[in-house]
Each structure stands twice: as structure tokens, then as C-alpha cells.
């Protein structure tokens, strides 16, 4: 994918999932460093006000990250545009789509189809 919204969506998704923290300009997801291509994206999201960074831990200087209300809205818009989970799934093989849902009975075999039960 080369959509310009892909990296911001990935970064916002990580923050929304929880566990994101910042320390000395580096970003960590559940204690593991995030990929380098997201570093600039996180910086831009913080600067734009989509992501908030909490005060840090005095010992480790880890600062938890969270979505602001504006960030939640932006994430929802990007998710609708990019997240395949929001796409309508294709109908399953052997079922038909009805106005109120899928019919669970198998479709009748096509005329001349000998692959069914005998």
C-alpha cells in the first residue's frame, strides 16, 4: 500500500491499543522499540495534537502516550478508510446473502454438477 494515510493510521492504531511510551525521542510499544519509519509519524501526531504524552517516570523517563479526542476522531476516519475489518466481507462459498443475513443452507448444485453427494 502506498496510501499517504497508512503510516498515521498504523501509529494511531498502536497508541489506541495501549502500551505506547516515549523515552528520549524513541518510541516503545509494550517495551519494544517501534519501527524507525514510524518515529517521524509519532512526532508529527504529537505536534498536531492527535497524541498526548504524559509526564514521565523519574527513573526510566518513560512517558505513556494516549489519543486525544481529536486523535480518536482522526483514527476513526482513517480506520473507516483503511482498516479491512470495516469492509463488508464477501459471502461465504455455498451460502446466499439475504436482506437480513446469510442463509446457512447450502445452495443447490448447479445443473450437470456431479461433484455433490451421490
N, C-alpha and C positions, 0 to 999 in steps of 0.2 A: 504494500500500500504506500502511496506517496501523498496521501491527503495531508494538507498542512495542519489539520486539527488532530492528527493521530498522536503525536507526542504530548501535546497538552492533555488530551483525553487519558493517555496512559499515566501521566503524572498525577492528574486529579483522581484517577481511579485508585492509585496507590495510597494517596492521602486519605481518600474516603474509606478505604479498607482498614485504616488504622495502622499503628506501628511505625509510622514515618517519623524520623527525627533528623535534626541538623546539628552538626558539630564542626566548627571551624571551616565553614564553607563546603563541607562534604555532606552528602545525604545518605541516610541509612533506612532500610526497610526491614523492620524486625531485627535490627542489629547487623544486617549485612549491607555492604555498600551497594548503592544503586548503580545501574549502568551509566557510563560517562555521558552518553548522549542526552540524558535527562537532567543533568546538572544545570545547564543554562535554562532549560524549561522551568525547573523549580524556581530558579532565581527570578525569572520573568513573572511567574504566577504569584510569587510573594510580593514583588514590586507592584503588580497590578491590583493587589488586594483580594485575590481569589483564595490565597492560602495564608493562614496566620501561623506565626511561630511563637510558642510560649517561652516564658523565661526558662533559663537553663538550669540543669543540675550543677551545683557548685563544683562537684568533684570531677565529673566527666564532661561537663559542658554540653550535654545532650539536651536539645530543645525540641519538644514534641511539636508536630505540625498538625493542623486541622483545617478543614474547609470553612471559609466564611460563608455567610448567607449568599453572597454574590457568587462565590465559588461553587456552592451547591447548585445554584441555578445554572451556571455555565456548564457544570458537569452533566446535569440532566439534559441540557440541549445537545451537548456533544455525544452523550450516550445514545440519545434517540437517533442521532445521525450516523454514528459509527458502530455502536455495540450490536453485534449479530444476535444477541439474546433478545433484542427488541424486534427483530424481524419476524414475520409470520412464517412459521416452519412449513415446509412442503408437506402435503398429505402423505400418509404412510402408504406403502405399497399394499394393495389389496383392500383398501378402505375407500369410502367416498366421503366427501365433505358435504355436510348438510348445514342449513342455516343455524342450527343450534349445537353443532359439534360434529364429531366424527361418528360414523356408524361402524360398529365393531364387527358386523357380519362380513365375511369375505365376499368379494364380488363374484358373480357367476363367471365360469370360464368363457372365454371367447369362442365363437363357433369354430369348430375344427381343431380346438386346442386339446391335445392328448396328454398334456403334462399333469393334469389333475388326477384325483383318485379314480380308480377303476372299479 
